[in-house]
Amino acid sequence: MTSDPHLLAPDGLVPDPDTIRRVCGHFATGVAVVTATTDDGWTGATVNSFTSVSLDPPLVLFCLRHGSRLLHAVRTRGGFAVSILAAAQNAMALRFAARGQPSFDGLDCLVGTTGAPVLRDSVAYLECTLADEHPGGDHRILVGAVTALGLLGPGAAAGHDDPLTFYRGRLARLDKECER
């Protein structure tokens, strides 16, 4: 049997976390900030695990590390908001990706029906109630039932606001769309 140099984990072996991160990093994802209300105010975190699950009923999901402040807030309050970041919001993504409690000082936020803040300069937003939760290794998979949503940025309604993406371990912008 010959060894393929492109295989990063031999058959039967579990790949290490760095290899998984490197390989999965070749899948471009969107970047969003998920927020919730706590007894002390608001909290939030940048996620690239956000995705649509179902259109009928409308469900979305994202993943959070065990023990995160945001996970506790979503479980306690039962609701959260998702702000889908625009390409120009890389500083916002980094702000909410940092360890510790994020600061909302100086941010222009809308307050939705869940009480969670929506970042006004985002491309779009969704408000959700926690519908289900599943184990996912060192994370929890949270499923939300969408209760409200909308487009926000100046060009979002016309489809002109590009989203922020995450690719190969870095924040990125879409280069151009493929022809249909």
Accessible surface in RSA format (square Angstrom, percent):
REM  Atomic radii and reference values for relative SASA: ProtOr
REM  Chains: A
REM  Algorithm: Lee & Richards
REM  Probe-radius: 1.40
REM  Slices: 20
REM RES _ NUM      All-atoms   Total-Side   Main-Chain    Non-polar    All polar
REM                ABS   REL    ABS   REL    ABS   REL    ABS   REL    ABS   REL
RES MET A   1   233.54 120.9 142.60  94.4  90.94 216.5 122.98 104.6 110.57 146.5
RES THR A   2   130.33  92.7 109.40 110.9  20.94  49.9  82.64 111.0  47.70  72.1
RES SER A   3   106.06  89.6  75.42 100.7  30.64  70.6  52.27 111.3  53.79  75.4
RES ASP A   4    66.00  46.2  56.73  56.5   9.27  21.9  22.67  53.3  43.33  43.2
RES PRO A   5   117.70  85.8  85.09  77.6  32.61 118.5  97.24  80.3  20.46 127.1
RES HIS A   6   155.94  85.2 134.71  93.6  21.23  54.3  98.39 101.4  57.55  67.0
RES LEU A   7   116.57  64.9  97.79  70.0  18.78  47.2  99.02  69.5  17.55  47.2
RES LEU A   8    81.33  45.3  49.94  35.7  31.39  78.9  53.62  37.7  27.71  74.6
RES ALA A   9    29.47  27.1  14.72  22.7  14.75  33.6  15.41  21.7  14.06  37.3
RES PRO A  10    85.24  62.1  74.45  67.9  10.80  39.3  82.83  68.4   2.42  15.0
RES ASP A  11   134.25  94.0 106.03 105.5  28.22  66.7  42.10  99.1  92.15  91.9
RES GLY A  12    84.47 104.2   0.00   N/A  84.47 104.2  44.04 120.8  40.43  90.6
RES LEU A  13   114.82  63.9 102.37  73.2  12.45  31.3 104.04  73.1  10.78  29.0
RES VAL A  14   137.50  90.5 112.14 101.5  25.36  61.1 113.73  98.8  23.77  64.5
RES PRO A  15    50.44  36.8  43.01  39.2   7.42  27.0  47.16  38.9   3.27  20.3
RES ASP A  16    73.03  51.2  66.57  66.3   6.46  15.3  39.84  93.8  33.19  33.1
RES PRO A  17    99.76  72.7  95.08  86.7   4.68  17.0  97.62  80.6   2.14  13.3
RES ASP A  18   100.64  70.5  95.92  95.5   4.72  11.2  29.93  70.4  70.71  70.5
RES THR A  19    14.04  10.0  13.79  14.0   0.25   0.6   3.69   5.0  10.35  15.7
RES ILE A  20    81.41  46.3  77.80  58.0   3.61   8.7  81.41  58.6   0.00   0.0
RES ARG A  21   163.91  68.8 154.06  78.5   9.85  23.4  70.46  96.3  93.45  56.6
RES ARG A  22   136.84  57.5 126.08  64.3  10.76  25.6  64.55  88.2  72.29  43.8
RES VAL A  23    79.69  52.4  72.93  66.0   6.76  16.3  75.02  65.2   4.67  12.7
RES CYS A  24    79.35  60.0  69.05  77.0  10.30  24.2  29.27  74.2  50.07  54.0
RES GLY A  25    13.81  17.0   0.00   N/A  13.81  17.0  13.13  36.0   0.68   1.5
RES HIS A  26   103.57  56.6  83.42  58.0  20.15  51.5  65.59  67.6  37.98  44.2
RES PHE A  27   152.52  76.3 144.27  89.4   8.25  21.5 148.05  89.8   4.47  12.8
RES ALA A  28    55.91  51.4  38.22  59.0  17.69  40.2  38.44  54.1  17.47  46.3
RES THR A  29    29.52  21.0  22.09  22.4   7.43  17.7  29.52  39.7   0.00   0.0
RES GLY A  30    43.04  53.1   0.00   N/A  43.04  53.1  25.95  71.2  17.09  38.3
RES VAL A  31     2.96   1.9   1.36   1.2   1.59   3.8   1.56   1.4   1.40   3.8
RES ALA A  32     2.92   2.7   2.68   4.1   0.23   0.5   2.68   3.8   0.23   0.6
RES VAL A  33     0.08   0.1   0.00   0.0   0.08   0.2   0.00   0.0   0.08   0.2
RES VAL A  34     0.00   0.0   0.00   0.0   0.00   0.0   0.00   0.0   0.00   0.0
RES THR A  35     0.06   0.0   0.06   0.1   0.00   0.0   0.00   0.0   0.06   0.1
RES ALA A  36     0.03   0.0   0.00   0.0   0.03   0.1   0.03   0.0   0.00   0.0
RES THR A  37    29.33  20.9  28.07  28.5   1.27   3.0  28.04  37.7   1.29   1.9
RES THR A  38    20.12  14.3  13.14  13.3   6.97  16.6  16.15  21.7   3.97   6.0
RES ASP A  39   129.94  91.0  92.41  92.0  37.53  88.7  32.94  77.5  97.00  96.7
RES ASP A  40   123.58  86.6  84.19  83.8  39.40  93.2  30.32  71.4  93.26  93.0
RES GLY A  41    33.03  40.7   0.00   N/A  33.03  40.7  31.32  86.0   1.70   3.8
RES TRP A  42    76.14  30.6  67.07  32.5   9.07  21.3  55.70  29.7  20.44  33.2
RES THR A  43     2.04   1.5   2.04   2.1   0.00   0.0   0.00   0.0   2.04   3.1
RES GLY A  44     6.59   8.1   0.00   N/A   6.59   8.1   0.00   0.0   6.59  14.8
RES ALA A  45    23.58  21.7  23.58  36.4   0.00   0.0  23.58  33.2   0.00   0.0
RES THR A  46    33.57  23.9  13.61  13.8  19.96  47.6  13.61  18.3  19.96  30.2
RES VAL A  47    10.23   6.7   4.25   3.8   5.98  14.4  10.12   8.8   0.11   0.3
RES ASN A  48    60.65  41.8  52.05  50.3   8.60  20.7   7.29  17.6  53.36  51.6
RES SER A  49    38.78  32.8  22.91  30.6  15.87  36.6  32.58  69.4   6.20   8.7
RES PHE A  50    47.34  23.7  27.58  17.1  19.76  51.4  27.58  16.7  19.76  56.5
RES THR A  51    65.28  46.4  60.44  61.3   4.83  11.5  37.11  49.9  28.16  42.6
RES SER A  52    70.62  59.7  50.20  67.0  20.42  47.0  41.10  87.5  29.52  41.4
RES VAL A  53    73.79  48.6  39.71  35.9  34.08  82.1  44.75  38.9  29.05  78.8
RES SER A  54    31.71  26.8  21.40  28.6  10.31  23.8  21.02  44.8  10.69  15.0
RES LEU A  55   161.52  90.0 140.62 100.6  20.90  52.5 141.44  99.3  20.08  54.0
RES ASP A  56   135.40  94.8 109.35 108.8  26.05  61.6  31.79  74.8 103.61 103.3
RES PRO A  57    81.09  59.1  80.27  73.2   0.81   3.0  81.09  66.9   0.00   0.0
RES PRO A  58    64.69  47.1  63.90  58.3   0.79   2.9  64.32  53.1   0.37   2.3
RES LEU A  59    38.24  21.3  37.20  26.6   1.04   2.6  37.20  26.1   1.04   2.8
RES VAL A  60     6.27   4.1   6.27   5.7   0.00   0.0   6.27   5.5   0.00   0.0
RES LEU A  61    40.22  22.4  40.22  28.8   0.00   0.0  40.22  28.2   0.00   0.0
RES PHE A  62     0.00   0.0   0.00   0.0   0.00   0.0   0.00   0.0   0.00   0.0
RES CYS A  63    33.05  25.0  26.75  29.8   6.31  14.8   5.89  14.9  27.17  29.3
RES LEU A  64     9.48   5.3   8.19   5.9   1.30   3.3   9.48   6.7   0.00   0.0
RES ARG A  65   117.62  49.4 114.77  58.5   2.84   6.8  38.87  53.1  78.75  47.7
RES HIS A  66    92.53  50.6  76.16  52.9  16.37  41.9  56.42  58.1  36.12  42.0
RES GLY A  67    78.99  97.4   0.00   N/A  78.99  97.4  42.96 117.9  36.03  80.7
RES SER A  68    20.25  17.1  12.25  16.3   8.00  18.4  18.93  40.3   1.32   1.8
RES ARG A  69   104.68  44.0  90.96  46.4  13.72  32.7  46.72  63.8  57.96  35.1
RES LEU A  70     4.01   2.2   2.64   1.9   1.37   3.5   2.64   1.9   1.37   3.7
RES LEU A  71     2.84   1.6   2.84   2.0   0.00   0.0   2.84   2.0   0.00   0.0
RES HIS A  72   124.53  68.1 123.01  85.5   1.52   3.9  80.39  82.9  44.14  51.4
RES ALA A  73     2.23   2.1   0.11   0.2   2.12   4.8   2.23   3.1   0.00   0.0
RES VAL A  74     0.00   0.0   0.00   0.0   0.00   0.0   0.00   0.0   0.00   0.0
RES ARG A  75   115.79  48.6  91.50  46.6  24.29  57.8  33.95  46.4  81.84  49.6
RES THR A  76    84.70  60.2  49.63  50.3  35.06  83.6  52.23  70.2  32.46  49.1
RES ARG A  77   110.22  46.3  77.40  39.5  32.82  78.1  24.26  33.2  85.95  52.1
RES GLY A  78    26.43  32.6   0.00   N/A  26.43  32.6  21.87  60.0   4.56  10.2
RES GLY A  79     6.90   8.5   0.00   N/A   6.90   8.5   4.93  13.5   1.97   4.4
RES PHE A  80     0.00   0.0   0.00   0.0   0.00   0.0   0.00   0.0   0.00   0.0
RES ALA A  81     0.18   0.2   0.02   0.0   0.16   0.4   0.09   0.1   0.09   0.2
RES VAL A  82     0.00   0.0   0.00   0.0   0.00   0.0   0.00   0.0   0.00   0.0
RES SER A  83     0.50   0.4   0.25   0.3   0.25   0.6   0.00   0.0   0.50   0.7
RES ILE A  84    43.85  25.0  43.85  32.7   0.00   0.0  43.85  31.6   0.00   0.0
RES LEU A  85     0.05   0.0   0.00   0.0   0.05   0.1   0.00   0.0   0.05   0.1
RES ALA A  86    15.16  13.9  15.16  23.4   0.00   0.0  15.16  21.3   0.00   0.0
RES ALA A  87     7.76   7.1   3.86   6.0   3.90   8.9   3.86   5.4   3.90  10.3
RES ALA A  88    80.85  74.3  55.46  85.6  25.39  57.8  59.23  83.4  21.62  57.3
RES GLN A  89    17.46   9.8  14.04  10.3   3.42   8.1  16.25  34.6   1.20   0.9
RES ASN A  90    70.27  48.5  70.27  67.9   0.00   0.0   3.22   7.7  67.05  64.8
RES ALA A  91    74.31  68.3  66.57 102.7   7.74  17.6  69.86  98.4   4.45  11.8
RES MET A  92    32.76  17.0  29.26  19.4   3.50   8.3  30.79  26.2   1.97   2.6
RES ALA A  93     1.26   1.2   1.04   1.6   0.22   0.5   1.26   1.8   0.00   0.0
RES LEU A  94   110.34  61.4 104.01  74.4   6.32  15.9 104.30  73.3   6.03  16.2
RES ARG A  95    83.21  34.9  67.72  34.5  15.49  36.9  38.45  52.6  44.76  27.1
RES PHE A  96     6.03   3.0   0.00   0.0   6.03  15.7   0.83   0.5   5.20  14.9
RES ALA A  97    63.30  58.2  31.33  48.3  31.97  72.7  36.84  51.9  26.46  70.1
RES ALA A  98    66.42  61.1  44.77  69.1  21.65  49.2  55.76  78.5  10.66  28.2
RES ARG A  99   195.47  82.1 165.59  84.4  29.88  71.1  83.18 113.7 112.29  68.1
RES GLY A 100    64.43  79.5   0.00   N/A  64.43  79.5  41.27 113.3  23.16  51.9
RES GLN A 101    90.22  50.4  57.54  42.1  32.67  77.8  49.43 105.2  40.78  30.9
RES PRO A 102    16.34  11.9   5.38   4.9  10.96  39.8  12.84  10.6   3.49  21.7
RES SER A 103    53.90  45.5  43.62  58.2  10.27  23.7  45.65  97.2   8.24  11.5
RES PHE A 104    30.36  15.2  18.36  11.4  12.00  31.2  18.84  11.4  11.52  33.0
RES ASP A 105   119.09  83.4 106.65 106.1  12.45  29.4  35.34  83.2  83.76  83.5
RES GLY A 106    88.99 109.7   0.00   N/A  88.99 109.7  44.43 121.9  44.56  99.8
RES LEU A 107    33.25  18.5  11.27   8.1  21.99  55.3  12.67   8.9  20.58  55.4
RES ASP A 108    78.45  55.0  63.96  63.7  14.49  34.3  30.21  71.1  48.23  48.1
RES CYS A 109    24.66  18.7   3.83   4.3  20.83  49.0   3.24   8.2  21.42  23.1
RES LEU A 110    53.35  29.7  50.31  36.0   3.04   7.6  53.35  37.5   0.00   0.0
RES VAL A 111    93.76  61.7  61.44  55.6  32.33  77.9  61.44  53.4  32.33  87.7
RES GLY A 112    20.43  25.2   0.00   N/A  20.43  25.2  12.80  35.1   7.63  17.1
RES THR A 113   120.69  85.8  80.05  81.1  40.64  96.9  84.54 113.6  36.15  54.6
RES THR A 114    37.28  26.5   7.25   7.3  30.03  71.6  17.34  23.3  19.94  30.1
RES GLY A 115    23.79  29.3   0.00   N/A  23.79  29.3  21.24  58.3   2.56   5.7
RES ALA A 116     0.64   0.6   0.64   1.0   0.00   0.0   0.64   0.9   0.00   0.0
RES PRO A 117     0.00   0.0   0.00   0.0   0.00   0.0   0.00   0.0   0.00   0.0
RES VAL A 118     2.16   1.4   2.16   2.0   0.00   0.0   2.16   1.9   0.00   0.0
RES LEU A 119     2.68   1.5   2.67   1.9   0.01   0.0   2.68   1.9   0.00   0.0
RES ARG A 120   100.29  42.1  96.51  49.2   3.77   9.0  31.19  42.6  69.09  41.9
RES ASP A 121    94.84  66.4  85.51  85.1   9.34  22.1  20.60  48.5  74.24  74.0
RES SER A 122     0.09   0.1   0.00   0.0   0.09   0.2   0.09   0.2   0.00   0.0
RES VAL A 123    19.96  13.1  19.90  18.0   0.06   0.1  19.96  17.3   0.00   0.0
RES ALA A 124    12.22  11.2  12.22  18.9   0.00   0.0  12.22  17.2   0.00   0.0
RES TYR A 125    42.25  19.7  40.78  23.2   1.47   3.8   9.75   7.3  32.50  40.1
RES LEU A 126    19.28  10.7  19.28  13.8   0.00   0.0  19.28  13.5   0.00   0.0
RES GLU A 127     7.30   4.2   7.30   5.5   0.00   0.0   0.00   0.0   7.30   6.0
RES CYS A 128     0.00   0.0   0.00   0.0   0.00   0.0   0.00   0.0   0.00   0.0
RES THR A 129    59.16  42.1  59.16  60.0   0.00   0.0  46.26  62.1  12.90  19.5
RES LEU A 130    48.88  27.2  24.50  17.5  24.38  61.3  24.50  17.2  24.38  65.6
RES ALA A 131    55.96  51.5  18.10  27.9  37.86  86.1  25.36  35.7  30.60  81.1
RES ASP A 132    70.28  49.2  63.38  63.1   6.90  16.3  16.11  37.9  54.17  54.0
RES GLU A 133    40.50  23.3  23.90  18.1  16.60  39.5  14.00  27.1  26.51  21.6
RES HIS A 134    75.01  41.0  74.96  52.1   0.06   0.1  44.80  46.2  30.21  35.2
RES PRO A 135   101.42  73.9  88.96  81.1  12.46  45.3  89.20  73.6  12.22  75.9
RES GLY A 136    28.38  35.0   0.00   N/A  28.38  35.0  18.13  49.8  10.25  23.0
RES GLY A 137    72.35  89.2   0.00   N/A  72.35  89.2  45.95 126.1  26.40  59.1
RES ASP A 138   105.50  73.9  93.48  93.0  12.02  28.4  41.89  98.6  63.61  63.4
RES HIS A 139    59.30  32.4  59.30  41.2   0.00   0.0  34.32  35.4  24.99  29.1
RES ARG A 140    44.13  18.5  44.13  22.5   0.00   0.0   1.69   2.3  42.44  25.7
RES ILE A 141    48.90  27.8  48.90  36.4   0.00   0.0  48.90  35.2   0.00   0.0
RES LEU A 142     0.00   0.0   0.00   0.0   0.00   0.0   0.00   0.0   0.00   0.0
RES VAL A 143    15.51  10.2  15.51  14.0   0.00   0.0  15.51  13.5   0.00   0.0
RES GLY A 144     0.00   0.0   0.00   N/A   0.00   0.0   0.00   0.0   0.00   0.0
RES ALA A 145    30.86  28.4  30.86  47.6   0.00   0.0  30.86  43.5   0.00   0.0
RES VAL A 146    23.11  15.2   7.87   7.1  15.24  36.7   7.87   6.8  15.24  41.3
RES THR A 147    79.45  56.5  40.21  40.8  39.24  93.5  47.99  64.5  31.46  47.6
RES ALA A 148    28.25  26.0  21.53  33.2   6.72  15.3  28.25  39.8   0.00   0.0
RES LEU A 149   117.79  65.6  95.83  68.6  21.97  55.2  95.83  67.3  21.97  59.1
RES GLY A 150    24.00  29.6   0.00   N/A  24.00  29.6  22.44  61.6   1.56   3.5
RES LEU A 151   109.60  61.0  82.13  58.8  27.47  69.1  82.49  57.9  27.11  73.0
RES LEU A 152    46.12  25.7  18.97  13.6  27.15  68.2  20.89  14.7  25.23  67.9
RES GLY A 153     8.18  10.1   0.00   N/A   8.18  10.1   1.82   5.0   6.36  14.2
RES PRO A 154   144.00 105.0  99.45  90.7  44.56 162.0 112.67  93.0  31.34 194.8
RES GLY A 155    13.84  17.1   0.00   N/A  13.84  17.1  13.10  35.9   0.75   1.7
RES ALA A 156     8.42   7.7   0.24   0.4   8.18  18.6   1.84   2.6   6.58  17.4
RES ALA A 157    92.13  84.7  62.24  96.1  29.89  68.0  62.61  88.2  29.51  78.2
RES ALA A 158    70.47  64.8  37.66  58.1  32.82  74.6  50.36  70.9  20.12  53.3
RES GLY A 159    58.89  72.6   0.00   N/A  58.89  72.6  34.12  93.6  24.77  55.5
RES HIS A 160   139.78  76.4 113.39  78.8  26.39  67.5  77.39  79.8  62.40  72.6
RES ASP A 161    36.05  25.3  22.03  21.9  14.02  33.1   5.45  12.8  30.60  30.5
RES ASP A 162    67.35  47.2  61.32  61.0   6.03  14.3   5.10  12.0  62.25  62.1
RES PRO A 163    40.21  29.3  40.21  36.7   0.00   0.0  40.21  33.2   0.00   0.0
RES LEU A 164     2.53   1.4   2.38   1.7   0.15   0.4   2.38   1.7   0.15   0.4
RES THR A 165    13.39   9.5  13.39  13.6   0.00   0.0   9.22  12.4   4.17   6.3
RES PHE A 166    65.68  32.9  65.15  40.4   0.53   1.4  65.15  39.5   0.53   1.5
RES TYR A 167    86.20  40.2  82.45  46.9   3.76   9.8  55.50  41.7  30.70  37.8
RES ARG A 168   144.41  60.6 122.40  62.4  22.00  52.4  23.74  32.5 120.66  73.1
RES GLY A 169    50.82  62.7   0.00   N/A  50.82  62.7  23.69  65.0  27.13  60.8
RES ARG A 170   181.80  76.3 177.28  90.4   4.52  10.8  56.91  77.8 124.89  75.7
RES LEU A 171    51.63  28.8  25.36  18.1  26.27  66.1  25.67  18.0  25.96  69.9
RES ALA A 172    33.63  30.9  25.30  39.0   8.34  19.0  33.59  47.3   0.04   0.1
RES ARG A 173   158.10  66.4 136.68  69.7  21.43  51.0  49.08  67.1 109.03  66.1
RES LEU A 174    78.86  43.9  66.08  47.3  12.78  32.1  68.25  47.9  10.61  28.5
RES ASP A 175   136.18  95.4 101.03 100.6  35.15  83.1  41.34  97.3  94.84  94.6
RES LYS A 176   169.80  82.8 141.75  87.0  28.05  66.8  94.54  85.1  75.26  80.2
RES GLU A 177   127.16  73.0 101.84  77.0  25.33  60.3  46.51  90.0  80.65  65.8
RES CYS A 178   119.72  90.6  95.21 106.2  24.51  57.6  37.20  94.2  82.52  89.0
RES GLU A 179   174.40 100.1 141.62 107.1  32.78  78.0  61.51 119.0 112.89  92.2
RES ARG A 180   268.88 112.9 192.67  98.2  76.22 181.5 109.59 149.8 159.30  96.5
END  Absolute sums over single chains surface
CHAIN  1 A    11161.6       8373.1       2788.6       6432.9       4728.7
END  Absolute sums over all chains
TOTAL         11161.6       8373.1       2788.6       6432.9       4728.7
